[in-house]
Amino acid sequence: MMIVITGWIGTLMILLGYYLNAKKKTSSWYIWFLGNMFMFIYSMGIQAFPQVALAVVLMGLNIYGYIQWKNK
């Protein structure tokens, strides 16, 4: 049951990250990163390894996006 809750928390955080990004809030990158971290944990828990790889790539893109926004 806890793994399902982890997946839902990740999903909600990712959606919140999208919303904050649309509002041009720098905090979107932190929220997205945390959401993807939750999705990584969830994906490992259900052994969905393509989804694990996606979560890792997206966390890298979150870091890259944050750096790009901070440099502008």
BELSUL-V50694 format. One record per backbone hydrogen bond with DSSP energy under -1.0 kcal/mol. CO is the residue of the C=O (numbers start at 1). NH is the residue of the N-H. E is the energy in kcal/mol with one decimal. If there is no record, write none. Layout:
co->(CO/CO)
nh->(NH/NH)
e->(E/E)
This chain:
co->(1/2/3/4/5/6/7/8/9/10/11/12/13/14/15/16/17/18/19/20/21/25/26/27/28/29/30/31/32/33/34/35/36/37/38/39/40/41/42/43/47/48/49/50/51/52/53/54/55/56/57/58/59/60/61/62/63/64/65/66/67)
nh->(5/6/7/8/9/10/11/12/13/14/15/16/17/18/19/20/21/22/23/25/24/28/29/31/32/33/34/35/36/37/38/39/40/41/42/43/44/45/46/48/49/52/53/54/55/56/57/58/59/60/61/62/63/64/65/66/67/68/69/70/71)
e->(-1.9/-2.2/-1.9/-2.1/-2.6/-2.3/-2.3/-2.6/-2.4/-2.4/-2.3/-2.3/-2.4/-2.1/-2.1/-2.8/-2.2/-2.2/-1.3/-2.7/-1.8/-1.8/-1.6/-2.2/-2.9/-2.2/-2.6/-2.8/-2.7/-2.0/-2.4/-2.2/-2.0/-2.3/-2.8/-2.9/-2.4/-2.3/-1.8/-2.7/-1.1/-1.7/-2.3/-2.0/-2.4/-2.2/-2.4/-2.8/-2.1/-1.9/-2.3/-2.3/-1.9/-2.4/-2.9/-2.3/-2.3/-2.4/-2.4/-2.3/-1.7)
